[in-house]
Structure formats: structure tokens, C-alpha cells
Amino acid sequence: MLPSARLISTVIHPDVDRPHCHYTLLLMHFGQFMDHDINHTPSTTLTGYGKASNIQCCEIPHGLAGHPACFPIEIPPSDPYYAKYYLKCMNFVRSEAAPRPGCTLGPREQVNQLTSFLDGSQIYGSTYEDMKNIRLYQFGRLRTVFVDYCHKDVLPPDLETADCPDANATLPCFRAGDSRVNENTGLATLHTIFTREHNRIADELYYLNPYWDDERLFQEARKIVGALLQHILYNEWLPLVLGKDVMYQNDLLPTPSGYYGGYDKNINPTIANVFATAALRFGHTLIPSWFRFFNKYHEYIGQKQLRDAFFKPYPLYQPGIIDMYLLGMINDNVQKRDTFISSEVTEHLFEAMPTHGVDLAAINVQRGRDHGIPPYNAWREFCGLPKAYAFDDLKDVMRAEIVERFKTVYEHVEDIDLFPAGIAEEPLHDGLLGPTFTCILTKQFVHLKRGDRFWYENDVQPQAFTPDQLNAIRATSIARVICDNSDDIDTIQPKAFLHVLPSVNERVPCKGPFLPRLDLSAWKEISRETVELKGAVHEAVQDAVYPKPVTEPAYRK
């Protein structure tokens, strides 16, 4: 019998503060933002009174403890946190089952309710209905809300969702292309700046091409923002996570010039279950316990516990708060990628006072079991590591003290779940992850690039960018996006996922030549009037230089 997922969390994933010396908090937040572009597995729900209602698996009086979607997590009697609440069960509802082809019997599979492609769907939505809710339908812009004349707009309100417990008509939840936008304030901040980036691009495209209609402006701005996201992910974020050696060996680095010729229509770019359910969740170890705030001079000015930021995005309505969060992201440390996970997400996740929260690490383990993810040993072999026949065999990629902790929880090495073991591996020499998670992420990101016909570097027509447009996209960065869409940030380090380092990554002014802007002049088209005028002039010149014959040539008769 497998050990309780909660027991694994308390033994393998205690809360130890270990800030990373080089990576900023922006690395973690951007990772979550991009994860919400490609993956969202819905939980099973009950349907009643025209809307979905949650299944409560631990409340016996409600008669749902035996529901087939229930897979509750056992809480040991000696639990260091939940015992004081006399809790023996943590609610866990199984993921929605995907229908099998032909309605045949077979292994259970899960649903990804998003588009798997890196296409900015967290901004624009994965369905036509989602997109309609966030479009302004004027000048190609997305809907926003005016704050004041000194600050840029914020996301539009969502008066229908019940995600935010303290929401009201004055301070409602936000609406975006992804329903999880309000999950934490940092995530909502990134949604805000990329929504602003879309509108900034749409406005400039309209200035350059005033005869373009709303649809043309919207689609072209969306196409550019999608390309920016792909470029930032593969040019700035992935090299820090996978390491430049792995990026180079797998042709993941952006092409310096020209077009990318690696598109393969036979590659399946959809999201692998193991990637979404275990490997990409390495980011949960990077989460700090606090949001720390800084002013425009990069001076620390205060902090907030993470538990106070879950589904409480209301501060972002206040002028200047978005900059405080952005400055926190580029100045604060991300936590090291290791087995330690903040108690803010293992005890206080989605906490609704005065009650307790839930345990994200335990949910990760239980979700892997729910999805039928093979154990860690199977993935070791899949990724080229030797099979472990005893716990001590794990010392080839893990520290001895961590292996000892696994011994106290699991009866056999074959029982070890993938998530806790994957984040326990020592990192490769120039990356953030160990060999198993590096292997799984690499395969997925290769498929996302090579299997995407609309990949921004492709020359596949008719949607391909021109060489000049592609060069403009290559020049931009996440630092430039922050500069262009913050309210009053004056300076930033060019490599914003990394801390300031003298002579290497020193802060530079947002205004000036140090951070190249996205040059949209490559999108300027000759106006219809100019085309018609040039055509008339050309014909007049032709007539003057080469007079037309009085009669048609013989070959035209």
C-alpha cells in the first residue's frame, strides 16, 4: 500500500527558506503564467441548478464520501499541522475523465481544456466565447478598465465568477482568457502587463496603418504577442531551467537569423500527461512565503504573506500597486529548486480564515496517482538512468540525506512517486533541474516547437513573419515588456530573470538604446490611397517613355 500523500509532503517537503542567489522571482511567476497557456485539467464536478458545484469528499453527512470521483488524501493522526484541527481527511476530487474513441473501455485518460500550443491562450482564451468576453471590438484592443490619467488600465472585471470570496461590485475579480487569473496577485499582474502589451501594439499598428479594421488590428497584435511569448520562453526562460547545453543539443534555442526549418507535421505537440501532472510542477518548490515590495528606486518597502494573495487580486485596482509587484518580481529571490516547499502552499494554500488551507505538495502526489503516472523508477529508465533496485541506488542523482528520508516513508524503491523524487534530484551543471525532469521537459518543449505549424520562426505561409518582422521580435525581451507596460518603472536589469550583477547584468534606463523596443515599422503597409496614386503615376510615366501603339500588336489580335 502506498503511503499517504500528506505524509510524503511532511517528511520529504518541509518548509526551509533557501533563496536562490541568481534567479529572480519573475522566473517562477512567468513559469506559472506560461503553464496556464498550455495546460488546465478540470476536476470532476456535480451539476445542479444550472451551474457546477464542488464535490466534498470528506463531509460524510453530505453523502458524497463514496462518490466515484472522490480520492481523498488521508491525514495521519500525528500530522504536525492538521492534527490541531482534528482532521483525518483532505478533500481531493479526481480529474475529469476524457471520453475514449468509440466509447470503448480502457485506461482512464484526462482532459486538457486549453489549446496545447504556445499561443497566448491565457490572454485570449481557448474558445471563441472566451475571446468574445475579453475583446473590446474597437481598434483591435482588449477590454480594460480605466484607473486614472497617471496610470495605465487594468484588467476588466468578472462579475460572474465566485472565485474571489471577498469580491463585490466595487472590487470584483478580474477577467482574462484563462479562468485562473485571480489565483494569486502575481499571476494577475503578469496578465495585466501582457494585456497592456497587446493594446500598446494594437494602438501602434493603428497609427502605422490607419485603414486597418478592428479585426485586422486584433489578429495582427495577437499574432505578435504570441510570438513574443514564444521568444521570451525559449530565449530567456528555458535556458535557465534546462541549461544552455541541453537547449543547444536539442535545437531549442531561437534561430539567430532567417527562418527555422524544423517544423515536422508528424510530431504531436499536445501536452504529455507526465509533463503537466508532475514535471512542470517543479515550480512549486520555487515559491517563497512572501510577496516583497520595492519602490522605483529598487528599495524594499514592505511585504505580504502569500496566503493573503490567493484569490484576492483587489490591490491591483489601486494606482501604483502593479509596479510594486513587478519590482518585487525583479528584485526578490526565487527559492532554490529542491525538496523544500513553503508552508504557505503546504498548509495555507487557498486558506479561507478561520479555516485551514490545503497542501499543494500532497495534491501533486495524489494527482499523479489519479492520472496513473508511472513511478519514479520507470521514468529514470525512460530517461536513460539505470533502474534503482534499492534505495541507495538513488544516490547517483540524490543527496544521501534525502534518500534516507525516502526510506522512512516508502516501503520499496519501486513505490516512489515521480513528483517528490523528480524535485529531489541534484541539478545538472548549467540548469535548474535534475536529469529526469530535464528529460521530460526537454521532450515536451521540443514537441511544442517542432510540431507547431504557427511557430513564430517558421516560414510556412501565409502566416509567416517577414525577415524584418522576425528580427524585430528577436530583439525584444521580458525586461522590455515590463518597461513598456509598467506605470513608472525607470530602470531594470536587461536579463530580468536574473539578479543584478555588476558589469554583467546592471540596471539600465527603460528609455534609451539599452533595451531595444519592438520595432513595429516592419508592419507598416503602404496605404490604399498611396498604392492607387503610385499606380496612376507609374502608368503615366510608362505612357510618356514607351508610347502605346496606335493599333494592337498582331499577337493580341
JOFEN-V551798 format. One record per run of one state. SS is the DSSP state (2 for helix, 1 for strand, 0 for the rest). FROM is the first residue (numbers start at 1). TO is the last residue. If there is no record, write none. Layout:
SS,FROM,TO  SS,FROM,TO
This chain:
0,1,4  2,5,12  0,13,18  1,19,24  0,25,25  2,26,38  0,39,42  1,43,43  0,44,45  1,46,48  0,49,50  1,51,53  0,54,59  2,60,62  0,63,69  1,70,70  0,71,72  1,73,74  0,75,81  2,82,85  0,86,88  1,89,90  0,91,92  1,93,93  0,94,94  1,95,95  0,96,96  1,97,97  0,98,100  2,101,103  0,104,109  1,110,110  0,111,120  2,121,124  0,125,127  2,128,134  1,135,135  0,136,141  1,142,142  0,143,143  1,144,145  0,146,147  1,148,148  0,149,150  1,151,151  0,152,153  1,154,155  0,156,156  1,157,158  0,159,172  1,173,174  0,175,178  2,179,182  0,183,183  1,184,184  2,185,208  0,209,213  2,214,242  0,243,243  2,244,249  0,250,259  1,260,260  0,261,272  2,273,277  0,278,278  2,279,286  0,287,289  1,290,294  0,295,299  1,300,305  2,306,309  1,310,310  0,311,312  2,313,317  0,318,320  2,321,331  0,332,332  1,333,335  0,336,342  2,343,346  0,347,348  1,349,349  0,350,357  1,358,358  0,359,359  2,360,370  0,371,375  2,376,382  0,383,390  2,391,396  0,397,399  2,400,409  0,410,412  2,413,415  0,416,417  2,418,422  0,423,434  2,435,450  0,451,457  1,458,458  0,459,466  2,467,474  0,475,477  2,478,485  0,486,490  1,491,493  0,494,497  1,498,498  0,499,506  1,507,509  0,510,519  2,520,523  0,524,527  2,528,545  0,546,553  2,554,556  0,557,557
